[in-house]
Amino acid sequence: MLSEPLPVHPSHRHLQAAFYVARLLKPDGELRHALDRSYRSLATGALHDHRSLAEGERLLARAGLLAAQRHLVIPSDDLLAMSRLPVDTFVEALLFKILTDQREVWLAQMATTDEVRWELVPYDVATALASTFEDERERDAMLLAAARKVDLQVLQEFGDEGEQAVLDACRTHLRSSGMQHMLPDVAQVSLIDDTLGYDIASPDATGQRHRLEVKATSAPPGWVEFFISRNEATVAERDPRWSLVVTRREQDPTNGEPVMHVAGWLTHSDFATALPADPPLGGGHPRGRWASCRITISAQCLRPGLPLRKPDELG
């Protein structure tokens, strides 16, 4: 194997070489010396020599698609599935995986728009895309799909952290009101079923139960952004005890470490006008129904704290 490091963003040649390597690997692995020998005899139409194929192997290893165990090189299940793809489709799938796994800032910045900002795209990525896709529209589609996948991955991680922050805040609310006996009633129902339309069920200090949907935002200061599903919006509209709690990650002033905290909450009426409407049926035209949308709203619309009341707030 070569010791010279691969570039951060692989070229089309590296991606294509990885395809030929994947085709050589058996499900239970390939002996190291046999694989090296295959690199020197494999017919690739003069596209790749043994050095190029070794680089393709290193790319697959860096992507987590194969591993070395003693004298064996073992492919992952994902790589075995990918190896059955045609070469062009394999190259596209591998490039997509690498771009989304690296989760670079420039890619995440494209998630909120339908336009590719090519000035943000590193030169080597643009070159690899140009070599992979003849049509610029196909390159745009790849980058936008990758950007949205990265955005969803980040939001999922933020969401898990945000739910924990709201759980902690609900428990703090009960403790500070002397209602420790209610702590077992704070429940993270999303762990059981994430299609209920809310994430956390919690009583407040008056005994009233609340259903809380948690949304973590990474929008710039002054703004809040989150995805909401049609099911969540439907529950929000009909359930008077439903609230949307927004969390945001900011630096802890005591130690400078990033920490997720509750930024405020919203009712359905606070964002209802931003929800899309289904087109009317009729006229022979196809009809679509919205399933999920991204809401952008001013942070000034947030109500402070949690929608939980203390006994002295009754009436």
C-alpha positions as a printed NumPy array, in Angstrom:
array([[  0.   ,   0.   ,   0.   ],
       [  1.094,   3.54 ,  -0.689],
       [  1.959,   5.762,   2.224],
       [  1.325,   9.068,   0.413],
       [ -1.915,  10.573,   1.776],
       [ -5.021,  10.806,  -0.364],
       [ -6.543,  14.246,  -0.961],
       [ -9.475,  15.23 ,   1.248],
       [-11.807,  15.145,  -1.745],
       [-11.239,  12.18 ,  -4.097],
       [-10.872,  12.589,  -7.824],
       [-12.973,  10.742, -10.375],
       [ -9.97 ,   8.473, -10.969],
       [ -9.87 ,   7.463,  -7.287],
       [-13.61 ,   6.816,  -7.268],
       [-13.468,   4.688, -10.381],
       [-10.472,   2.722,  -9.097],
       [-12.454,   1.961,  -5.934],
       [-15.091,   0.3  ,  -8.128],
       [-12.57 ,  -2.184,  -9.552],
       [-11.27 ,  -2.946,  -6.069],
       [-14.791,  -3.558,  -4.776],
       [-15.406,  -6.051,  -7.566],
       [-12.336,  -8.058,  -6.484],
       [-13.435,  -8.542,  -2.881],
       [-15.27 , -11.664,  -1.706],
       [-17.868, -11.412,   1.094],
       [-15.564, -13.197,   3.551],
       [-12.542, -11.116,   2.538],
       [ -9.502, -11.361,   0.264],
       [ -5.96 , -12.238,   1.241],
       [ -3.678,  -9.211,   1.237],
       [ -1.033, -10.735,  -1.019],
       [ -3.651, -12.103,  -3.434],
       [ -5.28 ,  -8.693,  -3.694],
       [ -1.947,  -6.986,  -4.383],
       [ -1.255,  -9.575,  -7.091],
       [ -4.683,  -8.924,  -8.643],
       [ -3.887,  -5.217,  -8.866],
       [ -0.98 ,  -5.998, -11.199],
       [ -2.986,  -8.268, -13.502],
       [ -6.492,  -6.771, -13.473],
       [ -7.756,  -5.639, -16.873],
       [ -9.239,  -2.135, -16.613],
       [ -8.821,  -1.06 , -20.21 ],
       [ -5.557,   0.736, -19.343],
       [ -7.495,   3.052, -17.045],
       [ -5.752,   1.995, -13.828],
       [ -2.468,   0.451, -12.801],
       [ -1.603,  -1.229,  -9.488],
       [ -0.821,   2.12 ,  -7.848],
       [ -4.172,   3.596,  -8.865],
       [ -6.034,   0.521,  -7.569],
       [ -4.155,   0.696,  -4.276],
       [ -5.33 ,   4.301,  -3.96 ],
       [ -8.873,   3.105,  -4.639],
       [ -8.542,   0.604,  -1.789],
       [ -7.31 ,   3.286,   0.582],
       [-10.26 ,   5.467,  -0.399],
       [-12.68 ,   2.657,   0.475],
       [-10.923,   2.118,   3.791],
       [-11.115,   5.839,   4.601],
       [-14.823,   5.771,   3.749],
       [-15.329,   2.926,   6.236],
       [-16.333,   0.474,   3.525],
       [-13.592,  -2.078,   4.092],
       [-11.309,  -3.113,   6.922],
       [ -8.074,  -5.077,   7.319],
       [ -7.954,  -8.038,   9.723],
       [ -4.551,  -9.684,   9.935],
       [ -3.852, -10.742,   6.346],
       [ -7.434, -10.241,   5.115],
       [ -9.106,  -7.243,   3.462],
       [-12.824,  -7.49 ,   4.306],
       [-15.597,  -5.488,   2.613],
       [-18.557,  -4.097,   4.54 ],
       [-22.106,  -5.16 ,   3.675],
       [-22.668,  -1.724,   2.141],
       [-19.662,  -2.143,  -0.13 ],
       [-20.826,  -5.593,  -1.22 ],
       [-24.173,  -4.077,  -2.2  ],
       [-22.489,  -1.176,  -3.98 ],
       [-20.16 ,  -3.509,  -5.872],
       [-23.153,  -4.851,  -7.789],
       [-23.875,  -1.425,  -9.236],
       [-22.719,  -0.339, -12.704],
       [-19.475,   1.595, -12.551],
       [-21.036,   5.017, -13.191],
       [-23.684,   4.506, -10.517],
       [-21.058,   3.168,  -8.098],
       [-18.941,   6.291,  -8.587],
       [-21.941,   8.534,  -7.958],
       [-22.963,   6.6  ,  -4.826],
       [-19.444,   6.622,  -3.396],
       [-18.989,  10.334,  -4.061],
       [-22.325,  11.042,  -2.371],
       [-21.339,   8.977,   0.671],
       [-17.978,  10.712,   1.014],
       [-19.472,  14.185,   0.693],
       [-22.186,  13.496,   3.268],
       [-19.884,  11.667,   5.689],
       [-17.415,  14.564,   5.767],
       [-20.252,  16.998,   6.575],
       [-18.257,  20.079,   5.692],
       [-19.521,  23.564,   6.508],
       [-19.648,  24.683,   2.869],
       [-22.066,  21.854,   2.066],
       [-24.327,  22.487,   5.052],
       [-24.676,  26.123,   3.955],
       [-26.542,  25.002,   0.824],
       [-29.284,  23.122,   2.668],
       [-31.738,  26.009,   2.891],
       [-31.787,  26.967,  -0.782],
       [-32.613,  25.403,  -4.146],
       [-29.596,  27.03 ,  -5.766],
       [-26.015,  25.731,  -5.725],
       [-23.534,  28.372,  -4.664],
       [-20.607,  27.164,  -6.736],
       [-18.307,  29.763,  -5.218],
       [-18.465,  27.71 ,  -1.987],
       [-17.608,  24.396,  -3.653],
       [-13.927,  23.392,  -3.344],
       [-12.133,  23.157,  -6.67 ],
       [-11.381,  19.441,  -6.358],
       [-15.029,  18.641,  -5.584],
       [-16.173,  20.679,  -8.576],
       [-13.631,  18.847, -10.737],
       [-14.77 ,  15.418,  -9.516],
       [-18.397,  16.351, -10.179],
       [-17.573,  17.627, -13.662],
       [-15.818,  14.328, -14.417],
       [-18.725,  12.299, -13.045],
       [-21.684,  14.21 , -14.513],
       [-21.71 ,  15.674, -18.016],
       [-24.856,  17.71 , -17.333],
       [-24.434,  20.578, -14.881],
       [-28.015,  20.067, -13.702],
       [-27.053,  16.581, -12.511],
       [-24.163,  18.087, -10.533],
       [-26.567,  20.549,  -8.94 ],
       [-28.941,  17.741,  -8.007],
       [-26.146,  15.725,  -6.382],
       [-24.884,  18.651,  -4.308],
       [-28.334,  19.73 ,  -3.157],
       [-29.253,  16.166,  -2.181],
       [-25.983,  15.827,  -0.255],
       [-26.515,  19.194,   1.449],
       [-29.984,  18.224,   2.626],
       [-28.824,  14.87 ,   3.923],
       [-26.076,  16.582,   5.935],
       [-28.618,  19.088,   7.224],
       [-30.965,  16.305,   8.349],
       [-28.102,  14.455,  10.056],
       [-27.142,  17.57 ,  11.999],
       [-30.764,  18.274,  12.891],
       [-31.189,  14.703,  14.15 ],
       [-28.189,  15.046,  16.432],
       [-29.402,  18.459,  17.556],
       [-32.853,  16.995,  18.098],
       [-31.611,  14.273,  20.439],
       [-29.612,  16.818,  22.41 ],
       [-32.547,  19.232,  22.401],
       [-34.944,  16.643,  23.811],
       [-32.538,  15.951,  26.667],
       [-32.332,  19.69 ,  27.405],
       [-36.133,  19.932,  27.572],
       [-36.375,  16.843,  29.789],
       [-33.89 ,  18.434,  32.173],
       [-35.763,  21.742,  32.099],
       [-39.103,  20.064,  32.868],
       [-37.582,  18.259,  35.838],
       [-35.952,  21.468,  37.061],
       [-39.357,  23.175,  36.873],
       [-40.914,  20.505,  39.09 ],
       [-38.047,  20.455,  41.581],
       [-38.039,  24.236,  41.944],
       [-41.793,  24.089,  42.686],
       [-41.365,  21.387,  45.322],
       [-43.084,  18.767,  43.146],
       [-40.354,  16.116,  43.139],
       [-43.016,  13.39 ,  43.389],
       [-44.06 ,  14.248,  39.812],
       [-40.601,  13.65 ,  38.313],
       [-41.425,  10.071,  37.166],
       [-44.279,  11.533,  35.091],
       [-41.855,  13.368,  32.773],
       [-41.644,  10.996,  29.807],
       [-39.685,  11.031,  26.548],
       [-42.356,   9.353,  24.425],
       [-40.343,   9.783,  21.201],
       [-38.221,   6.831,  22.33 ],
       [-41.323,   4.645,  22.131],
       [-43.052,   6.162,  19.091],
       [-41.906,   9.218,  17.145],
       [-45.153,   9.542,  15.168],
       [-47.374,  10.753,  18.017],
       [-46.874,  14.386,  17.022],
       [-44.912,  15.293,  20.141],
       [-41.708,  14.193,  21.879],
       [-42.163,  14.741,  25.623],
       [-45.125,  14.465,  27.991],
       [-44.713,  16.436,  31.207],
       [-46.898,  17.753,  33.996],
       [-46.418,  21.263,  35.271],
       [-46.425,  22.164,  38.951],
       [-50.226,  22.602,  38.891],
       [-50.717,  19.011,  37.731],
       [-51.749,  19.91 ,  34.188],
       [-50.165,  17.669,  31.564],
       [-48.446,  19.101,  28.503],
       [-47.365,  17.533,  25.24 ],
       [-44.142,  19.089,  23.969],
       [-42.665,  18.859,  20.484],
       [-38.951,  19.725,  20.622],
       [-37.159,  21.507,  17.774],
       [-33.476,  22.375,  17.967],
       [-32.389,  25.287,  15.803],
       [-28.995,  26.259,  14.437],
       [-30.288,  29.347,  12.623],
       [-28.373,  32.643,  12.913],
       [-29.131,  34.766,  15.983],
       [-32.48 ,  36.484,  15.698],
       [-34.065,  33.639,  13.776],
       [-35.465,  30.171,  14.431],
       [-35.616,  27.416,  11.81 ],
       [-37.068,  23.945,  12.121],
       [-38.774,  21.194,  10.14 ],
       [-42.311,  20.246,  11.025],
       [-44.244,  17.292,   9.653],
       [-47.844,  17.387,   8.555],
       [-48.724,  15.038,  11.406],
       [-47.078,  17.339,  13.963],
       [-48.916,  20.347,  12.527],
       [-52.22 ,  18.466,  12.627],
       [-51.74 ,  17.508,  16.278],
       [-50.634,  21.062,  17.077],
       [-53.792,  22.534,  15.568],
       [-56.165,  20.255,  17.459],
       [-54.491,  19.657,  20.82 ],
       [-54.772,  22.608,  23.255],
       [-52.025,  21.133,  25.471],
       [-49.508,  20.899,  22.608],
       [-46.568,  23.302,  22.433],
       [-43.4  ,  23.505,  20.345],
       [-40.293,  24.052,  22.473],
       [-37.248,  25.491,  20.684],
       [-33.723,  24.739,  21.875],
       [-30.46 ,  26.314,  20.77 ],
       [-26.811,  25.424,  21.372],
       [-24.801,  28.302,  22.806],
       [-21.644,  28.759,  24.835],
       [-21.897,  28.338,  28.571],
       [-20.74 ,  31.668,  30.074],
       [-19.071,  29.87 ,  32.983],
       [-16.744,  27.599,  31.012],
       [-17.161,  28.512,  27.34 ],
       [-18.357,  25.014,  26.413],
       [-21.292,  24.644,  23.973],
       [-24.501,  23.665,  25.742],
       [-28.059,  23.122,  24.551],
       [-30.666,  25.176,  26.352],
       [-34.341,  26.066,  26.013],
       [-34.743,  29.209,  23.898],
       [-38.536,  29.496,  24.215],
       [-41.757,  28.016,  22.941],
       [-44.495,  28.482,  20.356],
       [-48.114,  27.555,  19.916],
       [-49.638,  26.432,  16.629],
       [-51.007,  29.918,  16.023],
       [-47.497,  31.379,  16.178],
       [-46.415,  29.623,  12.967],
       [-49.685,  28.52 ,  11.325],
       [-49.486,  31.149,   8.57 ],
       [-46.092,  29.768,   7.477],
       [-47.461,  26.278,   6.82 ],
       [-47.963,  25.377,   3.144],
       [-51.417,  24.761,   1.674],
       [-52.316,  21.872,  -0.606],
       [-53.331,  22.91 ,  -4.122],
       [-57.061,  22.554,  -4.813],
       [-58.303,  19.407,  -6.506],
       [-59.769,  19.759,  -9.968],
       [-59.029,  20.963, -13.455],
       [-57.407,  17.678, -14.434],
       [-54.084,  18.736, -12.935],
       [-52.05 ,  16.453, -10.646],
       [-52.364,  17.262,  -6.972],
       [-49.721,  17.029,  -4.269],
       [-50.059,  17.096,  -0.499],
       [-47.293,  18.568,   1.635],
       [-45.706,  16.144,   4.102],
       [-42.953,  18.208,   5.731],
       [-41.746,  21.774,   5.562],
       [-39.07 ,  24.04 ,   6.967],
       [-40.318,  26.977,   9.025],
       [-38.284,  30.163,   9.466],
       [-39.595,  32.532,  12.119],
       [-38.27 ,  35.511,  14.039],
       [-36.841,  34.644,  17.444],
       [-38.92 ,  37.523,  18.801],
       [-41.976,  35.295,  18.388],
       [-40.675,  32.89 ,  21.02 ],
       [-42.461,  32.873,  24.355],
       [-39.912,  32.704,  27.201],
       [-39.102,  29.553,  29.152],
       [-41.391,  26.518,  29.03 ],
       [-45.192,  26.396,  28.696],
       [-45.344,  24.979,  32.255],
       [-47.123,  26.867,  35.02 ],
       [-46.452,  27.129,  38.723],
       [-49.268,  27.132,  41.328],
       [-48.983,  30.881,  41.837],
       [-49.659,  31.431,  38.13 ],
       [-53.15 ,  29.909,  38.261],
       [-55.973,  32.213,  37.405]])
